[in-house]
Amino acid sequence: MSLVVFSGTVDKLMPVAILTSGAVAMGMEVEIFLTFWGLDAFRKGRPETLTRMSRDYEDLAPAMAALMREKEVPSWYTTLRAAKEIGPVTIHACAMTMDLQGLTKDDLDDIVDDVVGAAEFVDRAREGKITLFI
Amino acid sequence: MASDATTHADIVIDARGSFCPGPLMELVRHIRRASVGQVLEVRSTDAGSRRDIPAWCQKAGHTLVGIEDREGYTAILVRKER
């Protein structure tokens, strides 16, 4: 399964982490490509502190966030880390976004495995049966 | 994780309060360390587990021994086959 993670908000990163967990549990390999705001959420120090939610749902987001805290739902970052321990999850950073923002691999959280270009990612995604853009 | 003498499970995984796919992930983690033939009991309050865990058993080649509704939670019993 390949995921193109374009969004950097908690409400979109939750399904990224949960679908990744489900996929590795089912014995699948997961390739994640972080681009634009998705990459921004993986800059060093961000995953642990990110609280931003989609503006589309700004009227509902505070209640959802409160519910997640109250029910002690593990964060998307904790869930993604756990999935990576269970099975093969490779997290790629988009080279173009890195260049644009003047970032190097050292600026990113250590959960990120490498920096790849669009062509290489798409070539790898071709092997999979599922590709999602989140 | 603790053994529970009141059930026939060898390993009891208390995943109550954990959300989808937490109970399944706990089972995957524990079954790796279990021996073939052992029965693992997952205690779950997550509705997704009732469907996810049987689907996973089929895929992973383990046997679903049973699903029991108990007070406030569901117990899903799985025998490690390989």
Backbone of each chain as ProteinMPNN parsed JSONL, in Angstrom:
{"seq_chain_A": "MSLVVFSGTVDKLMPVAILTSGAVAMGMEVEIFLTFWGLDAFRKGRPETLTRMSRDYEDLAPAMAALMREKEVPSWYTTLRAAKEIGPVTIHACAMTMDLQGLTKDDLDDIVDDVVGAAEFVDRAREGKITLFI", "coords_chain_A": {"N_chain_A": [[0.848, -1.186, 0.0], [0.533, 2.188, -0.838], [0.924, 5.468, 0.363], [0.274, 8.794, -0.298], [1.085, 11.454, 1.471], [-0.131, 14.434, 1.869], [-1.339, 16.203, 3.507], [-1.068, 18.007, 6.589], [-2.408, 17.916, 9.008], [-3.827, 16.959, 12.161], [-6.262, 15.53, 12.038], [-6.136, 14.348, 9.528], [-3.805, 12.954, 9.605], [-4.287, 11.013, 11.457], [-5.94, 8.949, 10.169], [-3.933, 8.157, 8.377], [-2.055, 6.924, 10.05], [-3.602, 4.915, 11.208], [-4.59, 3.375, 9.059], [-2.155, 2.503, 8.085], [-1.348, 0.887, 10.212], [-3.327, -1.112, 10.093], [-2.714, -2.198, 7.589], [-0.067, -3.25, 7.897], [-0.609, -5.136, 9.832], [-2.038, -6.928, 8.344], [-0.08, -8.022, 6.893], [0.997, -6.534, 4.848], [3.205, -4.435, 2.882], [4.109, -1.065, 3.498], [4.408, 2.052, 1.959], [5.199, 5.332, 2.46], [4.809, 8.59, 1.31], [5.865, 11.709, 1.96], [4.749, 14.903, 1.431], [4.631, 18.449, 0.797], [2.457, 19.901, 3.13], [2.235, 17.652, 4.571], [4.853, 16.797, 4.883], [5.788, 18.861, 6.419], [4.664, 18.332, 8.909], [6.331, 16.406, 9.858], [8.675, 17.552, 10.562], [11.473, 17.959, 12.723], [10.531, 17.753, 16.102], [7.918, 18.503, 15.606], [5.955, 16.342, 15.294], [5.294, 15.532, 17.91], [4.073, 17.711, 18.992], [2.103, 18.695, 17.41], [-1.081, 20.116, 16.82], [-2.809, 21.082, 15.039], [-5.811, 21.204, 13.132], [-7.967, 20.358, 10.331], [-9.227, 23.186, 8.595], [-11.624, 23.015, 7.356], [-13.33, 21.757, 9.035], [-13.601, 23.315, 11.253], [-15.534, 24.065, 13.081], [-16.206, 21.731, 14.311], [-13.887, 20.539, 15.152], [-12.66, 21.208, 17.765], [-14.304, 19.805, 19.614], [-13.93, 17.201, 18.782], [-11.183, 16.902, 19.256], [-11.166, 17.155, 22.018], [-12.589, 14.91, 22.754], [-10.879, 12.906, 21.883], [-8.757, 13.271, 23.601], [-9.98, 12.816, 26.072], [-10.728, 10.122, 25.83], [-8.332, 8.999, 25.687], [-7.044, 8.362, 23.236], [-4.397, 7.055, 21.403], [-1.802, 9.128, 20.011], [-1.469, 10.076, 16.53], [1.167, 9.87, 15.848], [2.343, 8.151, 17.747], [0.893, 5.848, 17.108], [1.711, 5.416, 14.481], [4.426, 4.943, 14.839], [4.292, 2.576, 16.309], [3.204, 0.89, 14.369], [5.299, 0.771, 12.612], [7.061, -0.731, 14.026], [5.88, -3.184, 13.969], [5.697, -4.046, 11.297], [6.85, -3.842, 7.783], [7.3, -0.59, 7.126], [7.964, 2.129, 5.213], [9.139, 5.371, 5.219], [9.165, 8.092, 3.211], [10.608, 11.223, 2.35], [9.62, 14.005, 0.417], [11.636, 15.12, -2.15], [11.462, 17.507, -3.565], [9.89, 19.255, -1.96], [11.616, 19.43, 0.199], [13.839, 20.712, -0.94], [12.662, 23.139, -1.667], [12.096, 24.284, 0.811], [14.545, 24.406, 1.887], [15.478, 22.281, 3.446], [17.211, 19.635, 5.195], [17.82, 16.104, 5.636], [18.411, 15.88, 8.332], [16.796, 17.771, 9.51], [14.443, 16.571, 9.896], [12.104, 14.412, 11.642], [13.207, 11.357, 13.176], [11.762, 9.172, 12.322], [11.435, 9.272, 9.658], [12.648, 7.751, 6.756], [14.131, 8.207, 4.325], [15.028, 10.47, 1.595], [13.312, 11.027, -1.313], [12.715, 11.374, -4.866], [9.849, 12.353, -6.87], [9.533, 10.673, -9.097], [10.876, 8.322, -8.374], [9.356, 7.505, -6.179], [6.809, 7.07, -7.315], [7.45, 5.048, -9.037], [8.026, 3.024, -7.215], [5.528, 2.818, -6.006], [4.059, 1.746, -8.017], [4.315, -0.971, -7.774], [2.536, -1.679, -5.826], [-0.883, -2.483, -4.762], [-2.657, -0.733, -3.774], [-3.121, 2.719, -3.652], [-3.2, 5.688, -1.918], [-4.195, 9.072, -1.583], [-3.722, 11.411, 0.76]], "CA_chain_A": [[0.0, 0.0, 0.0], [1.288, 3.443, -0.879], [0.167, 6.643, 0.792], [0.843, 10.108, -0.537], [0.582, 12.258, 2.587], [-0.025, 15.833, 1.493], [-1.923, 17.011, 4.589], [-0.304, 18.019, 7.839], [-3.284, 18.163, 10.162], [-4.035, 15.778, 12.998], [-7.42, 14.743, 11.585], [-5.782, 13.57, 8.332], [-2.688, 12.067, 9.958], [-4.852, 9.866, 12.198], [-6.186, 7.824, 9.258], [-2.658, 7.676, 7.816], [-1.454, 6.016, 11.029], [-4.476, 3.762, 11.463], [-4.576, 2.524, 7.86], [-0.831, 1.88, 8.043], [-1.386, -0.2, 11.198], [-4.153, -2.191, 9.541], [-2.005, -2.819, 6.467], [1.042, -4.1, 8.362], [-1.203, -6.28, 10.528], [-2.445, -7.868, 7.295], [1.118, -8.524, 6.222], [1.349, -5.733, 3.676], [4.259, -3.429, 2.985], [3.555, 0.279, 3.344], [5.331, 3.1, 1.557], [4.567, 6.633, 2.697], [5.519, 9.696, 0.667], [5.472, 12.955, 2.631], [4.967, 16.076, 0.587], [4.025, 19.7, 1.252], [2.116, 20.036, 4.556], [2.508, 16.344, 5.177], [6.267, 16.794, 5.28], [5.915, 19.858, 7.487], [4.281, 17.699, 10.179], [7.398, 15.487, 10.261], [9.909, 18.259, 10.919], [11.883, 17.635, 14.095], [9.789, 18.41, 17.175], [6.511, 18.74, 15.245], [4.977, 15.265, 15.506], [4.885, 15.438, 19.315], [3.39, 18.923, 19.448], [1.103, 19.113, 16.418], [-2.488, 20.093, 17.233], [-3.577, 21.694, 13.954], [-6.873, 20.409, 12.507], [-8.443, 20.933, 9.071], [-10.125, 24.326, 8.73], [-12.931, 22.614, 6.818], [-14.183, 21.256, 10.121], [-13.182, 24.055, 12.44], [-16.612, 24.114, 14.079], [-16.313, 20.427, 14.986], [-12.573, 20.046, 15.562], [-12.358, 21.244, 19.203], [-15.027, 18.737, 20.3], [-13.259, 15.952, 18.405], [-9.897, 16.875, 19.96], [-11.458, 16.928, 23.44], [-13.01, 13.511, 22.853], [-9.691, 12.067, 21.718], [-7.983, 13.386, 24.855], [-10.754, 12.178, 27.138], [-10.715, 8.666, 25.664], [-6.919, 8.614, 25.633], [-6.688, 7.78, 21.946], [-2.98, 7.344, 21.166], [-1.606, 10.099, 18.939], [-1.147, 9.495, 15.223], [2.608, 9.613, 15.811], [2.539, 6.924, 18.535], [0.313, 4.746, 16.338], [2.563, 5.18, 13.308], [5.67, 4.329, 15.356], [3.965, 1.185, 16.664], [3.021, 0.161, 13.108], [6.625, 0.596, 12.019], [7.717, -1.811, 14.771], [5.196, -4.441, 13.635], [5.92, -4.504, 9.922], [7.638, -2.974, 6.914], [6.764, 0.728, 6.787], [9.061, 3.002, 4.804], [8.641, 6.744, 5.13], [10.008, 8.884, 2.323], [10.345, 12.661, 2.275], [9.61, 14.511, -0.966], [12.852, 15.895, -2.415], [11.102, 18.852, -4.041], [9.493, 20.058, -0.787], [12.845, 19.629, 0.983], [14.622, 21.748, -1.643], [11.92, 24.391, -1.6], [12.192, 24.848, 2.156], [15.946, 24.376, 2.31], [15.609, 21.307, 4.541], [18.012, 18.422, 4.991], [17.276, 14.952, 6.369], [18.605, 16.152, 9.765], [15.725, 18.636, 10.004], [13.218, 15.773, 10.002], [11.999, 13.421, 12.708], [13.956, 10.154, 12.776], [10.872, 8.144, 11.756], [11.568, 9.39, 8.199], [13.769, 6.899, 6.342], [15.007, 8.781, 3.298], [14.489, 11.537, 0.751], [13.232, 10.512, -2.685], [12.016, 12.188, -5.849], [8.512, 11.883, -7.255], [9.619, 9.567, -10.055], [11.244, 7.098, -7.66], [8.222, 7.061, -5.36], [5.754, 6.54, -8.19], [7.952, 3.773, -9.543], [7.837, 2.044, -6.135], [4.082, 2.687, -5.784], [3.553, 0.912, -9.109], [4.331, -2.368, -7.308], [1.452, -1.934, -4.876], [-2.245, -2.574, -5.304], [-3.463, 0.36, -3.225], [-2.451, 4.002, -3.467], [-4.137, 6.684, -1.397], [-3.715, 10.449, -1.452], [-4.398, 11.919, 1.967]], "C_chain_A": [[0.89, 1.244, 0.0], [0.389, 4.598, -0.47], [0.935, 7.892, 0.407], [0.249, 11.002, 0.544], [0.901, 13.723, 2.301], [-0.435, 16.732, 2.659], [-1.113, 16.91, 5.873], [-1.152, 18.311, 9.051], [-3.593, 16.847, 10.876], [-5.177, 14.895, 12.469], [-7.118, 13.919, 10.331], [-4.642, 12.592, 8.64], [-3.153, 10.864, 10.772], [-5.152, 8.707, 11.241], [-4.912, 7.299, 8.594], [-2.084, 6.607, 8.757], [-2.287, 4.747, 11.202], [-4.515, 2.82, 10.264], [-3.229, 1.813, 7.73], [-0.78, 0.704, 9.016], [-2.164, -1.395, 10.656], [-3.416, -2.94, 8.444], [-0.871, -3.723, 6.953], [0.514, -5.315, 9.132], [-1.587, -7.355, 9.515], [-1.262, -8.345, 6.455], [1.534, -7.738, 4.996], [2.541, -4.825, 3.959], [3.625, -2.063, 2.774], [4.669, 1.257, 2.992], [4.604, 4.433, 1.715], [5.435, 7.719, 2.078], [5.004, 11.002, 1.264], [5.779, 14.142, 1.737], [4.197, 17.277, 1.131], [3.713, 19.707, 2.745], [2.33, 18.734, 5.297], [3.945, 16.279, 5.67], [6.492, 17.747, 6.457], [5.627, 19.251, 8.863], [5.368, 16.767, 10.711], [8.727, 16.202, 10.505], [10.206, 17.992, 12.381], [11.079, 18.429, 15.123], [8.316, 18.596, 16.88], [5.58, 17.589, 15.602], [4.444, 15.224, 16.93], [4.006, 16.615, 19.727], [2.234, 19.359, 18.545], [-0.326, 19.023, 16.957], [-3.396, 20.61, 16.117], [-4.584, 20.715, 13.351], [-7.293, 21.1, 11.215], [-9.394, 22.094, 9.333], [-11.537, 24.004, 8.247], [-13.901, 22.253, 7.943], [-13.935, 22.043, 11.396], [-14.274, 24.169, 13.507], [-16.677, 22.818, 14.899], [-15.002, 19.978, 15.633], [-12.304, 20.104, 17.072], [-13.046, 20.115, 19.983], [-14.361, 17.393, 20.02], [-11.945, 15.81, 19.169], [-10.106, 16.569, 21.444], [-11.813, 15.458, 23.684], [-11.809, 12.567, 22.778], [-8.822, 12.098, 22.973], [-8.663, 12.611, 25.972], [-10.676, 10.653, 27.047], [-9.299, 8.129, 25.501], [-6.562, 7.856, 24.36], [-5.208, 8.083, 21.713], [-2.825, 8.298, 19.979], [-1.272, 9.379, 17.628], [0.324, 9.092, 15.17], [2.948, 8.33, 16.575], [2.058, 5.711, 17.747], [1.196, 4.393, 15.146], [3.872, 4.507, 13.728], [5.44, 2.856, 15.675], [3.825, 0.34, 15.404], [4.377, -0.159, 12.487], [7.414, -0.504, 12.741], [7.15, -3.174, 14.363], [5.566, -4.939, 12.239], [6.661, -3.489, 9.083], [6.911, -1.686, 6.51], [7.959, 1.609, 6.428], [8.503, 4.397, 4.589], [9.645, 7.594, 4.351], [9.616, 10.358, 2.405], [10.49, 13.094, 0.817], [10.801, 15.447, -1.181], [12.527, 17.336, -2.8], [10.725, 19.77, -2.874], [10.718, 20.386, 0.075], [13.665, 20.772, 0.382], [13.99, 23.124, -1.47], [12.11, 25.07, -0.246], [13.619, 24.835, 2.696], [16.184, 23.417, 3.467], [16.598, 20.208, 4.172], [17.38, 17.328, 5.845], [17.375, 15.182, 7.888], [17.519, 17.046, 10.365], [14.44, 17.851, 10.27], [13.272, 14.807, 11.179], [12.655, 12.11, 12.237], [13.077, 9.004, 12.285], [10.962, 8.154, 10.215], [12.818, 8.631, 7.76], [14.693, 7.554, 5.339], [14.293, 9.885, 2.518], [14.471, 10.998, -0.673], [12.493, 11.499, -3.587], [10.686, 11.558, -6.211], [8.599, 10.649, -8.151], [9.93, 8.253, -9.33], [10.066, 6.58, -6.836], [7.145, 6.423, -6.226], [6.167, 5.174, -8.739], [7.783, 2.672, -8.487], [6.358, 1.776, -5.931], [3.454, 1.77, -6.832], [3.457, -0.561, -8.695], [3.114, -2.7, -6.443], [0.086, -1.968, -5.53], [-3.096, -1.406, -4.841], [-2.601, 1.611, -3.149], [-3.487, 5.017, -3.019], [-3.453, 8.04, -1.297], [-4.472, 11.067, -0.281], [-3.893, 13.315, 2.292]], "O_chain_A": [[1.867, 1.33, 0.744], [-0.76, 4.693, -0.903], [2.11, 8.036, 0.745], [-0.951, 11.278, 0.536], [2.031, 14.182, 2.466], [0.042, 17.859, 2.792], [-0.55, 15.864, 6.194], [-0.67, 18.892, 10.023], [-3.616, 15.776, 10.269], [-5.068, 13.668, 12.457], [-7.768, 12.901, 10.093], [-4.532, 11.537, 8.015], [-2.498, 9.822, 10.78], [-4.675, 7.594, 11.465], [-4.827, 6.111, 8.282], [-1.681, 5.53, 8.318], [-1.747, 3.648, 11.326], [-4.478, 1.601, 10.432], [-3.171, 0.657, 7.313], [-0.237, -0.352, 8.691], [-1.717, -2.538, 10.748], [-3.48, -4.167, 8.371], [-0.73, -4.847, 6.469], [1.113, -6.389, 9.091], [-1.476, -8.548, 9.795], [-1.443, -8.997, 5.426], [2.333, -8.216, 4.19], [2.842, -4.496, 5.106], [2.709, -1.919, 1.965], [5.722, 1.289, 3.63], [3.521, 4.627, 1.164], [6.645, 7.761, 2.297], [3.838, 11.354, 1.088], [6.923, 14.358, 1.339], [3.212, 17.111, 1.851], [4.624, 19.533, 3.555], [2.576, 18.722, 6.503], [4.213, 15.762, 6.754], [7.28, 17.47, 7.362], [6.263, 19.608, 9.855], [5.337, 16.379, 11.879], [9.77, 15.563, 10.638], [9.29, 17.819, 13.185], [10.967, 19.65, 15.014], [7.53, 18.823, 17.8], [4.51, 17.827, 16.163], [3.272, 14.914, 17.144], [3.271, 16.523, 20.711], [1.484, 20.276, 18.878], [-0.735, 17.988, 17.484], [-4.62, 20.577, 16.247], [-4.262, 19.555, 13.09], [-7.014, 22.283, 11.018], [-10.268, 22.0, 10.195], [-12.512, 24.628, 8.666], [-15.115, 22.418, 7.822], [-14.046, 21.501, 12.495], [-13.979, 24.348, 14.688], [-17.146, 22.817, 16.037], [-15.0, 19.148, 16.542], [-11.768, 19.142, 17.623], [-12.456, 19.537, 20.895], [-14.241, 16.552, 20.911], [-11.627, 14.732, 19.671], [-9.335, 15.827, 22.052], [-11.399, 14.852, 24.672], [-11.729, 11.575, 23.502], [-8.23, 11.09, 23.36], [-8.029, 11.86, 26.714], [-10.569, 9.972, 28.067], [-9.099, 6.949, 25.212], [-5.867, 6.841, 24.401], [-4.796, 9.239, 21.812], [-3.632, 8.272, 19.05], [-0.848, 8.223, 17.629], [0.685, 8.103, 14.533], [3.747, 7.518, 16.106], [2.723, 4.676, 17.717], [1.404, 3.218, 14.84], [4.361, 3.607, 13.045], [6.267, 2.0, 15.361], [4.279, -0.804, 15.372], [4.572, -1.228, 11.909], [8.308, -1.125, 12.166], [7.849, -4.187, 14.407], [5.729, -6.142, 12.036], [7.054, -2.426, 9.564], [6.022, -1.702, 5.659], [8.858, 1.808, 7.246], [7.521, 4.585, 3.87], [10.789, 7.787, 4.761], [8.437, 10.692, 2.516], [11.36, 12.616, 0.09], [10.951, 16.445, -0.475], [13.231, 18.268, -2.409], [11.177, 20.913, -2.801], [10.834, 21.489, 0.61], [14.121, 21.671, 1.088], [14.658, 24.115, -1.175], [12.265, 26.289, -0.173], [13.857, 25.216, 3.842], [16.986, 23.693, 4.36], [16.794, 19.893, 2.998], [16.511, 17.598, 6.674], [16.514, 14.725, 8.64], [17.34, 17.078, 11.582], [13.471, 18.393, 10.8], [14.348, 14.435, 11.647], [12.653, 11.801, 11.046], [13.597, 7.967, 11.873], [10.611, 7.173, 9.558], [13.903, 8.83, 8.306], [15.913, 7.473, 5.478], [13.123, 10.185, 2.752], [15.502, 10.561, -1.185], [11.741, 12.35, -3.112], [10.424, 10.395, -5.906], [7.835, 9.698, -7.986], [9.338, 7.214, -9.621], [9.806, 5.378, -6.794], [6.631, 5.353, -5.899], [5.344, 4.27, -8.885], [7.443, 1.535, -8.815], [5.963, 0.632, -5.707], [2.451, 1.105, -6.573], [2.619, -1.303, -9.207], [2.712, -3.86, -6.342], [-0.093, -1.55, -6.674], [-4.133, -1.113, -5.436], [-1.481, 1.57, -2.641], [-4.524, 5.186, -3.66], [-2.271, 8.13, -0.963], [-5.692, 11.225, -0.321], [-4.335, 13.92, 3.269]]}, "seq_chain_B": "MASDATTHADIVIDARGSFCPGPLMELVRHIRRASVGQVLEVRSTDAGSRRDIPAWCQKAGHTLVGIEDREGYTAILVRKER", "coords_chain_B": {"N_chain_B": [[-0.428, -7.906, 30.216], [-1.459, -11.064, 31.372], [-1.746, -14.286, 32.869], [-4.792, -16.081, 33.002], [-6.67, -17.898, 35.105], [-9.324, -18.594, 34.972], [-10.186, -18.934, 32.383], [-9.679, -20.815, 29.321], [-7.575, -19.831, 27.99], [-4.133, -19.413, 27.098], [-2.704, -17.131, 27.081], [-3.608, -13.936, 28.045], [-4.726, -10.979, 26.672], [-5.26, -7.85, 27.587], [-6.944, -5.543, 26.085], [-8.822, -3.669, 26.51], [-10.5, -0.593, 26.153], [-8.784, 0.293, 24.28], [-8.491, 1.635, 21.015], [-9.597, 0.888, 17.621], [-6.957, 0.253, 15.324], [-6.014, -0.979, 17.667], [-6.457, -3.324, 19.511], [-6.071, -5.485, 17.689], [-3.446, -4.962, 16.878], [-2.105, -5.397, 19.261], [-2.566, -8.119, 19.546], [-1.155, -9.118, 17.31], [1.414, -8.43, 18.053], [1.753, -9.959, 20.437], [1.33, -12.6, 19.576], [3.508, -13.296, 18.139], [5.407, -13.888, 20.007], [4.355, -16.051, 21.248], [3.859, -19.661, 21.592], [3.397, -22.235, 19.109], [0.153, -23.562, 18.975], [-0.705, -22.494, 21.346], [-3.35, -20.691, 22.992], [-4.613, -17.497, 22.554], [-6.212, -14.867, 24.207], [-7.997, -12.073, 23.413], [-9.1, -9.222, 24.944], [-11.525, -6.93, 24.295], [-12.981, -3.695, 23.8], [-13.561, -2.483, 21.554], [-15.491, -2.132, 18.702], [-14.656, -2.735, 16.131], [-12.839, -4.825, 16.333], [-14.172, -7.283, 16.362], [-14.592, -7.895, 13.73], [-12.202, -7.323, 12.432], [-10.23, -8.96, 13.676], [-11.037, -11.733, 13.186], [-10.781, -11.614, 10.344], [-8.098, -11.124, 10.099], [-7.045, -13.458, 11.225], [-7.708, -15.379, 9.323], [-6.191, -14.508, 7.194], [-3.61, -14.604, 8.255], [-3.322, -17.213, 8.906], [-4.073, -18.395, 11.344], [-6.184, -19.902, 13.904], [-9.497, -18.977, 14.585], [-10.831, -19.32, 17.592], [-13.043, -18.631, 19.073], [-15.641, -16.175, 19.754], [-16.606, -14.362, 22.423], [-19.193, -12.75, 24.117], [-18.868, -10.817, 26.857], [-19.381, -9.396, 30.143], [-19.429, -6.121, 29.513], [-17.344, -6.245, 27.691], [-15.747, -7.815, 24.808], [-14.514, -11.055, 24.273], [-12.023, -12.431, 22.33], [-10.895, -15.34, 21.003], [-7.962, -16.914, 19.94], [-6.096, -19.372, 18.271], [-2.692, -20.044, 17.946], [-1.199, -21.121, 15.01], [1.085, -21.491, 13.551]], "CA_chain_B": [[-0.597, -9.326, 29.914], [-1.4, -11.928, 32.55], [-2.474, -15.537, 32.702], [-6.073, -16.032, 33.697], [-7.015, -19.296, 35.377], [-10.742, -18.86, 34.761], [-10.448, -19.237, 30.977], [-8.737, -21.8, 28.801], [-6.54, -19.15, 27.2], [-2.778, -19.456, 27.656], [-2.244, -15.74, 27.201], [-4.719, -12.986, 28.0], [-4.301, -9.63, 26.294], [-6.331, -6.93, 27.967], [-6.876, -4.36, 25.231], [-10.034, -2.881, 26.732], [-10.247, 0.839, 26.132], [-7.927, 0.602, 23.131], [-9.304, 1.848, 19.819], [-9.226, 0.244, 16.368], [-6.795, -1.2, 15.357], [-5.182, -1.3, 18.828], [-6.498, -4.713, 19.976], [-5.437, -6.343, 16.687], [-2.0, -4.732, 16.92], [-1.625, -6.077, 20.47], [-2.577, -9.556, 19.244], [-0.039, -9.374, 16.38], [2.639, -8.321, 18.854], [1.874, -11.068, 21.391], [1.307, -13.928, 18.95], [4.88, -13.562, 17.682], [6.197, -14.444, 21.117], [3.666, -17.238, 21.749], [4.252, -20.918, 20.951], [2.362, -22.837, 18.274], [-0.804, -24.333, 19.781], [-1.213, -21.697, 22.467], [-4.55, -19.895, 22.72], [-4.529, -16.12, 23.041], [-7.518, -14.23, 24.383], [-7.935, -10.612, 23.336], [-10.278, -8.576, 25.519], [-11.659, -5.686, 23.549], [-14.232, -2.932, 23.85], [-13.636, -1.829, 20.248], [-16.391, -2.907, 17.834], [-13.933, -3.157, 14.925], [-12.093, -6.062, 16.603], [-15.005, -8.456, 16.032], [-14.457, -8.19, 12.297], [-10.79, -7.24, 12.062], [-9.424, -10.076, 14.17], [-11.301, -12.916, 12.358], [-10.212, -11.416, 8.996], [-6.641, -11.261, 10.234], [-6.76, -14.878, 11.481], [-7.806, -16.065, 8.046], [-5.058, -14.049, 6.391], [-2.332, -14.97, 8.867], [-3.274, -18.662, 9.067], [-4.334, -18.844, 12.704], [-7.584, -20.323, 14.051], [-10.382, -18.232, 15.478], [-11.44, -20.332, 18.453], [-14.381, -18.176, 19.429], [-15.882, -14.791, 20.155], [-17.543, -14.414, 23.554], [-19.613, -11.477, 24.688], [-18.858, -10.868, 28.329], [-19.879, -8.154, 30.714], [-18.689, -4.901, 29.196], [-16.297, -6.404, 26.672], [-15.793, -9.017, 23.985], [-13.279, -11.854, 24.312], [-11.801, -13.089, 21.049], [-9.877, -16.367, 21.266], [-7.237, -17.264, 18.723], [-5.015, -20.349, 18.469], [-1.529, -19.865, 17.06], [-1.062, -22.341, 14.222], [2.352, -21.656, 12.819]], "C_chain_B": [[-0.49, -10.161, 31.191], [-2.143, -13.211, 32.244], [-3.769, -15.45, 33.503], [-6.576, -17.46, 33.856], [-8.473, -19.618, 35.069], [-11.089, -19.145, 33.291], [-9.435, -20.271, 30.512], [-7.665, -21.145, 27.921], [-5.185, -19.267, 27.897], [-2.273, -18.045, 27.93], [-3.462, -14.829, 27.099], [-4.166, -11.6, 27.704], [-5.457, -8.69, 26.619], [-6.193, -5.637, 27.177], [-8.133, -3.512, 25.39], [-9.683, -1.402, 26.798], [-9.378, 1.261, 24.963], [-8.804, 0.687, 21.879], [-8.733, 1.112, 18.614], [-8.004, 0.937, 15.776], [-5.959, -1.683, 16.534], [-5.235, -2.759, 19.282], [-5.844, -5.698, 18.987], [-3.912, -6.192, 16.732], [-1.383, -5.423, 18.143], [-1.542, -7.589, 20.235], [-1.386, -9.915, 18.347], [1.281, -9.391, 17.16], [2.838, -9.566, 19.755], [1.987, -12.435, 20.721], [2.701, -14.298, 18.445], [5.701, -14.251, 18.762], [5.584, -15.732, 21.667], [4.189, -18.486, 21.031], [3.085, -21.446, 20.13], [1.47, -23.704, 19.164], [-1.377, -23.545, 20.952], [-2.44, -20.893, 22.038], [-4.389, -18.517, 23.363], [-5.941, -15.549, 23.122], [-7.324, -12.72, 24.36], [-9.217, -10.063, 23.934], [-10.389, -7.188, 24.922], [-13.005, -5.014, 23.794], [-14.448, -2.212, 22.523], [-14.443, -2.703, 19.284], [-15.677, -3.448, 16.597], [-13.227, -4.493, 15.101], [-12.863, -7.316, 16.185], [-14.86, -8.859, 14.572], [-12.995, -8.257, 11.894], [-10.009, -8.491, 12.455], [-9.74, -11.375, 13.412], [-10.702, -12.798, 10.95], [-8.696, -11.616, 9.032], [-6.248, -12.727, 10.426], [-6.724, -15.649, 10.162], [-6.57, -15.772, 7.191], [-3.742, -14.617, 6.931], [-2.221, -16.475, 9.129], [-3.399, -19.152, 10.497], [-5.825, -19.179, 12.832], [-8.331, -19.426, 15.029], [-11.13, -19.268, 16.308], [-12.851, -19.91, 18.848], [-14.432, -16.699, 19.769], [-16.932, -14.844, 21.255], [-17.881, -13.01, 24.025], [-19.653, -11.624, 26.191], [-19.318, -9.517, 28.852], [-18.962, -6.976, 30.383], [-17.576, -5.042, 28.182], [-16.498, -7.684, 25.866], [-14.453, -9.741, 24.127], [-13.164, -12.592, 22.987], [-10.627, -14.057, 21.248], [-9.276, -16.886, 19.977], [-6.152, -18.298, 19.051], [-3.903, -20.136, 17.437], [-1.264, -21.174, 16.342], [0.301, -22.535, 13.564], [3.405, -20.701, 13.358]], "O_chain_B": [[0.436, -9.993, 31.985], [-3.075, -13.214, 31.439], [-3.819, -14.814, 34.556], [-6.87, -18.142, 32.875], [-8.828, -20.788, 34.919], [-12.21, -19.566, 33.007], [-8.464, -20.567, 31.207], [-6.941, -21.83, 27.198], [-5.099, -19.225, 29.124], [-1.523, -17.802, 28.875], [-4.254, -14.947, 26.164], [-3.265, -11.111, 28.385], [-6.509, -8.745, 25.983], [-5.426, -4.748, 27.546], [-8.469, -2.725, 24.505], [-8.695, -1.011, 27.419], [-9.246, 2.452, 24.683], [-9.74, -0.095, 21.71], [-7.554, 0.759, 18.582], [-8.011, 2.167, 15.726], [-5.264, -2.692, 16.419], [-4.187, -3.388, 19.43], [-5.15, -6.627, 19.399], [-3.181, -7.177, 16.636], [-0.28, -5.964, 18.068], [-0.594, -8.25, 20.659], [-0.691, -10.9, 18.599], [2.138, -10.249, 16.95], [3.927, -10.136, 19.824], [2.661, -13.327, 21.236], [3.032, -15.479, 18.337], [6.567, -15.079, 18.479], [6.216, -16.429, 22.461], [4.865, -18.391, 20.008], [1.927, -21.144, 20.417], [1.956, -24.474, 19.992], [-2.426, -23.902, 21.488], [-2.557, -20.472, 20.887], [-4.074, -18.394, 24.547], [-6.754, -15.732, 22.216], [-6.589, -12.16, 25.174], [-10.309, -10.403, 23.477], [-9.471, -6.374, 25.027], [-14.027, -5.677, 23.972], [-15.389, -1.433, 22.375], [-14.117, -3.871, 19.077], [-16.049, -4.499, 16.074], [-13.032, -5.221, 14.127], [-12.273, -8.288, 15.713], [-14.992, -10.033, 14.228], [-12.59, -9.124, 11.12], [-9.225, -9.016, 11.665], [-8.806, -12.074, 13.019], [-10.175, -13.777, 10.421], [-8.102, -12.197, 8.123], [-5.252, -13.188, 9.869], [-5.83, -16.46, 9.921], [-5.995, -16.661, 6.563], [-2.879, -15.052, 6.169], [-1.162, -16.961, 9.526], [-2.881, -20.218, 10.832], [-6.63, -18.794, 11.984], [-7.869, -19.155, 16.137], [-11.966, -20.004, 15.784], [-13.749, -20.747, 18.943], [-13.412, -16.063, 20.034], [-18.041, -15.329, 21.026], [-17.001, -12.193, 24.294], [-20.384, -12.456, 26.729], [-19.609, -8.606, 28.076], [-17.858, -6.863, 30.917], [-16.925, -4.054, 27.843], [-17.326, -8.526, 26.213], [-13.393, -9.115, 24.104], [-14.088, -13.29, 22.57], [-9.522, -13.652, 21.609], [-9.989, -17.249, 19.041], [-5.385, -18.118, 19.996], [-4.148, -20.06, 16.233], [-1.119, -22.219, 16.977], [0.619, -23.622, 13.08], [4.536, -20.691, 12.871]]}, "name": "protein", "num_of_chains": 2, "seq": "MSLVVFSGTVDKLMPVAILTSGAVAMGMEVEIFLTFWGLDAFRKGRPETLTRMSRDYEDLAPAMAALMREKEVPSWYTTLRAAKEIGPVTIHACAMTMDLQGLTKDDLDDIVDDVVGAAEFVDRAREGKITLFIMASDATTHADIVIDARGSFCPGPLMELVRHIRRASVGQVLEVRSTDAGSRRDIPAWCQKAGHTLVGIEDREGYTAILVRKER"}
